Amino acid sequence: MNSERPNRAPALPRSTVATLAGRIVLVIVTLVLVVLGFFFLAAALVAGTILAGVVLLRFWWLKRRLEKAAAGQIITTEYTVVERERPPDPRLPPDR
């Protein structure tokens, strides 16, 4: 009994056709994944651009609304300046 070696199936010879077919399939799968990745990236960039535009539009709208509200709080009126006499300085001695 040969118990030192694990029980393995004999290795099958690799034919040139099988290796070539495997490489062709691998190339096709790689190309498909690259193309899908490109379209996914393009869709993500478009979605990000649209989302950024919506957020910026929302900030602009809020700023515009706040500016309109602030403009409505200004009161315009006429006034007259009345000058008063200054009270005597208590540190000075009274005039005689």
Backbone hydrogen bonds, N-H to C=O, Kabsch-Sander energy under -0.5 kcal/mol:
donor,donor_aa,acceptor,acceptor_aa,energy
3,S,1,M,-0.8
8,R,6,P,-1.0
15,S,13,P,-0.6
19,T,15,S,-1.8
20,L,16,T,-2.3
21,A,17,V,-2.7
22,G,18,A,-2.2
23,R,19,T,-2.1
24,I,20,L,-2.3
25,V,21,A,-2.4
26,L,22,G,-2.4
27,V,23,R,-2.4
28,I,24,I,-2.5
29,V,25,V,-2.8
30,T,26,L,-2.3
31,L,27,V,-2.5
32,V,28,I,-2.5
33,L,29,V,-2.4
34,V,30,T,-2.3
35,V,31,L,-2.5
36,L,32,V,-2.6
37,G,33,L,-2.4
38,F,34,V,-2.2
39,F,35,V,-2.3
40,F,36,L,-2.4
41,L,37,G,-2.4
42,A,38,F,-2.5
43,A,39,F,-2.5
44,A,40,F,-2.4
45,L,41,L,-2.4
46,V,42,A,-2.2
47,A,43,A,-2.5
48,G,44,A,-2.4
49,T,45,L,-2.3
50,I,46,V,-2.4
51,L,47,A,-2.5
52,A,48,G,-2.5
53,G,49,T,-2.2
54,V,50,I,-2.3
55,V,51,L,-2.3
56,L,52,A,-2.5
57,L,53,G,-2.4
58,R,54,V,-2.2
59,F,55,V,-2.3
60,W,56,L,-2.4
61,W,57,L,-2.3
62,L,58,R,-2.4
63,K,59,F,-2.5
64,R,60,W,-2.4
65,R,61,W,-2.3
66,L,62,L,-2.4
67,E,63,K,-2.3
68,K,64,R,-2.0
69,A,65,R,-2.1
70,A,66,L,-2.3
71,A,67,E,-2.0
72,G,68,K,-1.2
73,Q,70,A,-1.1
74,I,71,A,-0.9
76,T,74,I,-0.5
82,V,80,T,-0.6
83,E,81,V,-0.6
92,L,89,D,-1.4
